[in-house]
Amino acid sequence: MSAEAADREAATSSRPCTPPQTSWFEFLLEESLLEKHLRKPCPDPAPVQLIVQFLEQASKPSVNEQNQVQPPPDNKRNRILKLLALKVAAHLKWDLDILEKSLSVPVLNMLLNELLCISKVPPGTKHVDMDLATLPPTTAMAILLYNRWAIRTIVQSSFPVKQAKPGPPQLSVMNQMQQEKELTENILKVLKEQAADSILVLEAALKLNKDLYVHTMRTLDLLAMEPGMVNGETESSTAGLKIKTEEMQCQVCYDLGAAYFQQGSTNSAVYENAREKFFRTKELIAEIGSLSLHCTIDEKRLAGYCQACDVLVPSGSTSQQLTPYSHVHICLRSGNYQEVIQIFIEDNLTFSLPVQFRQSVLRELFQKAQQRNEALDEICFKVCACNTVRDILEGRTISVQFNQLFLGPNKEKIDFLLEVCSRSINLEKASDSLKGNMAAFLKNVCLGLEDLQYVFMISSHELFITLLKDEERKLLVDQMRKRSPRVNLCIKPVTSFYDIPASASVNIGQLEHQLILSVDPWRIRQILIELHGMTSERQFWTVSNKWEVPSVYSGVILGIKDNLTRDLVYILMAKGLHCSTVKDFAHAKQLFAACLELVTEFSPKLRQVMLNEMLLLDIHTHEAGTGQSGERPPSDLISRVRGYLEMRLPDIPLRQVVAEECVAFMLNWRENEYLTLQVPAFILQSNPYVKLGQLLAATCKELPGPKESRRAAKDLWEVVVQICSVSSQHKRGNDGRISLIKQRESTLGIMYRSELLSFIKKLREPLVLSIILSLFVKLHNVREDIVNDITAEHISIWPSSIPNLQSVDFEAVAITVKELVRYTLSINPNNHSWLIIQADIYFATNQYSAALHYYLQAGAVCSDFFNKAVPPDVYTDQVIKRMIKCCSLLNCHTQVAILCQFLREIDYKTAFKSLQEQNSHDAMDSYYDYIWDVTILEYLTYLHHKRGETDKRQIAIKAIGQTELNASNPEEVLQLAAQRRKKKFLQAMAKLYF
């Protein structure tokens, strides 16, 4: 006998009674000690953990001699493992609450399918086609358990689930989680398709009048014996654990009720079925008692379901029989919102409705109002006012919603608020605290009002006079007088608000307030006429500091002699410009049209100004509307833009932004022929934006031609270099030395760099943006101290050097490049060329993780997330080498080795050197499946053998042994194998860095 055999025999003869250092399921399987383990007070591992381990081992796929994955074999060991899992579930008495809480959907699905199999349910037979009354009790109970779990799982999947915070990204864990998620989704899809059948099965179960039996550990042992040894005991009516008919029906009714309730969200008629099942469940619980061993119902949840059904499906027909919840719900469904308001006002006296319920009603009304149902705005305010009064009576603070809705008070709102306050408190029976809360609320409302007429409405109301003492009213009047010294407030209560004469200052203030809010040009004109009729001393164009008119226009407008006309023109233009800024183009057009009609009568200069502003407005309207979908602008608009660019009116004040927008508009809609051939020469000399637009358009046209003929590109280069240059001057210091001082913005260019950047951010045409971006990238690369060049499309069309490098502000150029890339990616985040530029920028600034993110994103957008091959002009050797360097500096050395295969000529030196590193931060051997180069795999095998890493060596050997990597295979097979591994590797990388 060998020494090894002797040691094994000695170990066997002296086996301890405690588990050896092997897995628990193997020990229990070998020793048949499952029942003994489960009888322990606190078994470790827990029963549900044993189920998972048994089923995982039983479902492990096998690998044949050709290294092909096969389904789990149906051998004795696996059958015993499945039986052990069923026995653990039987020990738990098949309690779905426990099993669902601790087991995932795929594991529980496997367990219940095994129960169906061992219970002699014919595979492939629909449960709905089987007569439960004629089946053996354990078979019928197995079918009920499966279908109860099916609809419970469907209901549970409809609930929102809080996502667990992810830990550090680990490829193997992420893959496992993704596989489990996909498996769960597939199972749920099947269960939902069979949901109608499951409900029919459970409905049929409610008609059974016999007790059922569920498998125990003993009956499962009997089933595991040979068929001749069972003697039919499991088929009899007394085998297994007895489940009384009432207990079974109680569980089924509850589960059916939950299923019907979940379906009610799409079909409200089903709520009636849910209500019936839930109330039957309550009756059955009363019959069998809440301490039943085999019927576990969450009675708090059941009560909540019943209460919800009472609201959704009221049992009575008259309002006297309805609960307040049901009454409110019926009113909401029928649109009887006034009745809801009355219920809430009455509830302010009784406090019967929970505050949370009242708030949920208000939220529902707010949602409906936001869906452009403007008629509900008033209802929202009234319900919010009712809730606010309830809050202040109970000592809570005023809600934000009430303050927002009360920003623009009017007579109707004040009247309603006073009505709610009066009806919400019984002054004869109310406590002092309630009266104090109400008085403080009314006083605070008065202090928050700016319009004194509304203050008088509240202070003269009977409730206000009753609740506030004379001293408090005097104090309030003093506070109001300090805030508005021009108005003498009456201390004595006034019988009617309409008896109070309004002073001139109050009327002027009201009209000015309306003037600020109004966007109707004819209403603005009417208000100004009334104001000028009241006083001739005021300049009403200064009423709001928000009214801003460009300085080039304001001088002309304020020069109008007639005060009314001056105010009207100024305000119409200011409001029109504001509406255009906030994209309210309809009101802006109305205001500009009215202003144009007004100035046409007396000022040709202002008429042209308004025509220019209306042109700009029409450009913005088209770009924000149909232009976003790619629809070309109407020919009339293009003609008007041309007319503006060719305009020769020297005395007309012009805004720079109009010229910018017109040139950008022509470039965005590819009007290159006009810009290059038809623009008058004098315009090119006088308008720098037209000059820049002409050079960009000409460069676009010349792009397909030979490099020698690209005269426009050279001119554009010189113009941009001049813009980015810095002017310098010499200054003699106190010590007599001459120092050089740089001034950032040069005045030698046709415009400042900030103006150029502002103009570029108005462009959307991809070709124009690519050209201007490549120009700045080339200018960035020209500097002598640059280490890592940035690559860009069309970069070869620009000159390679600058005569005077010192004159260029390269710091400003670098900032501009970053700004432009950020802008271009906001226009099209899927442009691979721009993504590569962003990646190169991060690479050049040592931000390697961000660089990898954008390199991978560039490949993903042009390959359908790597399902197709990445074009070689995207993943050039330079890009791959930079990705390799990023991985290397991030200590992801296995990724480096894999990326070395992507090069046109595999870089074995770098790959081998990276694999020698032992301080790797990536998943190492889990990446070996992505290596297709046999030389690298052989080197890995040698390396792990040398280090004594047996497990990793076996993984590498297994990777080499794949038939598709055999060197004798045709070239097409080898390329397909490489492409498949490229795809999987890049997708895995994307999951890590996206």
Secondary structure by P-SEA (a helix, b strand, c coil): ccaaaaaaaaaaaacccccccccaaaaaaaacaaaaaaacccccccaaaaaaaaaaaaabbbbccccccccccccaaaaaaaaaaaaaaaaacccaaaaaacccaaaaaaaaaaaaaaacccccccccccccccccaaaaaaaaaaaaaaaaaaaaaabbbbbcccccccaaaaaaaaaaaaaaaaaaaaaaaaaaaaaaaaaaaaaccbbbbbbcaaaaaaaaccccccccccccccccccccaaaaaaaaaaaaaaaaaaaccccccaaaaaaaaaaaaaaaaaaacccccccccaaaaaaaaaaaaaaacccccccccccaaaaaaaaaaacaaaaaaaaaaaaaacccccaaaaaaaaaaaaaaaacccccaaaaaaaaaaaaaaaaaaacccccaaaaaaaccccaaaaaaaaaaaaaacccccccaaaaaaaaaaaaaaaaacccaaaaaaaaacaaaaacccaaaaaaaaaaaaaacccbbbbcccccccccccccaaaaaaaaaaaaaccccaaaaaaaaaaaaaacccccccccccccccccccaaaaaacccaaaaaaaaaaaaaaaaaaaacaaaaaaaaaaaaaaaaccccaaaaaaaaaaaaaaaaaaaaaccccccccccaaaaaaaaaaaacccccbbbbaaaaaaaaaaaaaacccccccccccaaaaaccaaaaaaaaaaaaaaacccccccaaaaaaaaaaaaaaabbbbbcccccccbbbbbbbcccccccccaaaaaaaaaacccaaaaaaaaaaaaaaaaccccccbbbbbccccccccccccccccaaaaaaaaaaaaaaaaaaaccccaaaaaaaaaaaaaacaaaaaaaaaaaaaaaaccccccccccccccaaaaaaaaaaaaaacaaaaaaaaaaaccccaaaaaaaaaacccccccccccccccccaaaaaaaaaaaaaacaaaaaaaaaaaaacccccccccaaaaaaaaaaaaaaaaaaaaaacc
